[in-house]
Amino acid sequence: MLVVEVEDWSAIAAGLDPATPAGVVSAGRITALTPAAIAAGVRTGMRRRQAQSECPALELVERDPDLDARRFAPVVTALEDLTPRVEVLGAGCCVVATRGPSRYYGGDEALAELVQQTIAGVLDDATADVSVRVGIADGLFAAGLAAQLASTRAPSAQALVVPAGTSAAFLSELSQRALAGAFSPLGADPSSAGPSGVGASNTAGPRGVGASNTAGDFTDVLGRLGLRTLGDVAALPVADLIGRFGTQGEWAHRLASGRDFRPSQPAAAQLELSVETEIDPPADRLDTVAFMAKALADQLDAQLTRAGQALVCVEVSAETEHGETSSRRWRHGFRFSPPDVVDRVRWQLDGWRSVRGRDSPSGRISLIRLAVAETAPDEGRQLGFWGGQSEADERAERAMGRVQALVGFDGVAVGRLGSGRRFADLEQRLPFGTTGPAGASNTAPPWPGRLGAPAPAEVLAEPEPLVVLDEDGEPVGVSGRAHLSAPPAVLRRADGRTSAITAWAGPWPLDERWWDLRARRRQARFQLVLDDGTAHLCAVEGGRWQREAAYD
């Protein structure tokens, strides 16, 4: 199996200048970089803020999966001229079964060199020095790791060929951390993960940085057990791994031993299954075709589920009203879900339209067909007994990721419990996919001066200005030593409504960040109960009263 990976493809697809420090960010992490950014010390997998602290001049753009796939279409077309057995694992990464092509072109080394030359001929002059890494080994897992190691073990050729039958020896020297990301329940998006699912994660870049917590926990346990390399894992009795880790342990043993579940040569699918639909009248809009593909993908998934199979490789075919056809195989590092299949349909048709040549479409789409190319046993999922992340949660995360790609990184926010002395500080809105600064919790550190329970039921986004009067109708003030000028008796709102204050407590002074003139806050807080039975948290700041929150 041959795996070819164009390093930092998202940066190339975005048109970033190689001489300018720039990068592509997804879910708050760097996924691709220009050579200038790498020279400045920025690395993929870094958080946005960490990368900008390393290089203040760093320019960042949001990752666009549709753009990545559309720009990668000419590369796939060129590789398909070499061999028809090209499978796209994601934008920037392709898989080729080598038995036939290697014999035809004179061996694995000759095939690897030809693949690199073909891709270099497609790329523009501005990206002629881009790294195209090729790995060849027995199985997809080993070939993916060989591609990742090509730049270090064969820097001049950027290609690493593992001789046939020696994949187990090659893997035995590698860290068991290479297994990270190989056990995502639903599988990660290959367009954002490394080849063969190595280090796959929804937030990972081509090098597989940012693997899922499940995979990270698994490899952490292996490390604590003293298993440092894949050879250590392969040396264990498989029964012991199954007894300790279940199916995950069996999979790890097979991968570490060089016995990949996925065949290294093309074979007929276990199920002869395909679904298709004619589009009448033909459609010229991608969203219309994607809507039709969604129904097909759901139908295909239901049939495979009943057969106990999971879709690993799918062949997407499209036909126009003038007879032009496009057919391409898409491989997943783990298994396809219906939304994943729909994404591949969109990417293929968008790229088909963007490529100008003998096979470019001249009419509207009249037929869509999805055919099963390869399946794997669907062993299902065992969710946590006490809850945890469900399949619905993961679908929601993928949906939010797509929305974030459309509206920008800061356009999708999630609520989070923060920390501070004021209740307004407890609610934070962070971009989706980030966790906020370490240690930001409402319990640490201790916040002397913060009001105790009960917490208010509603905290106003913008404080409401008020006027508080005493029994004589004079404004109530608070001195610098937190002494009241008179007991509060009447509350007047900005619209002129007044309410009698039946009970009150306070003041509780707050003086924080006195050393910072811009961020300094000095106020006195009160709890006021009005004659209508409502209770409110109010504060005096700069001689002005304001309502900050309300209690049930």
Salt bridges, closest charged atoms under 4 A:
GLU5 OE1 - ARG133 NH2 3.34
GLU7 OE2 - ARG207 NH2 2.49
ASP8 OD2 - ARG207 NH2 3.40
GLU62 OE2 - ARG48 NH2 2.87
ASP66 OD1 - ARG346 NH1 3.02
ASP68 OD2 - ARG63 NE 3.53
GLU80 OE2 - ARG328 NE 3.14
ASP81 OD1 - ARG358 NH2 3.47
GLU87 OE2 - ARG329 NH1 3.93
GLU87 OE1 - ARG331 NE 2.45
ASP189 OD1 - ARG344 NH2 3.65
ASP220 OD1 - ARG177 NH2 2.42
ASP260 OD1 - ARG262 NE 3.16
GLU276 OE1 - ARG369 NE 2.71
ASP287 OD2 - ARG285 NH2 2.52
ASP298 OD2 - LYS294 NZ 2.53
GLU315 OE1 - ARG329 NE 3.43
GLU321 OE2 - ARG364 NE 3.23
ASP340 OD2 - HIS332 NE2 3.69
ASP343 OD1 - ARG346 NH2 2.92
ASP343 OD2 - ARG402 NH2 2.99
ASP350 OD2 - ARG70 NH1 2.60
ASP359 OD2 - ARG358 NE 3.83
GLU374 OE1 - ARG331 NH2 2.73
ASP378 OD1 - ARG335 NH1 3.25
GLU391 OE2 - ARG395 NH1 3.59
GLU394 OE2 - ARG381 NH2 3.56
ASP425 OD1 - ARG422 NH1 3.60
GLU427 OE2 - ARG429 NH2 3.56
GLU464 OE2 - ARG493 NH1 3.47
GLU464 OE1 - ARG547 NE 2.82
ASP495 OD2 - ARG497 NE 2.84
ASP511 OD1 - ARG520 NE 3.64
GLU512 OE1 - ARG421 NH1 3.25
GLU541 OE2 - ARG521 NE 2.83
GLU548 OE2 - ARG422 NH2 3.54
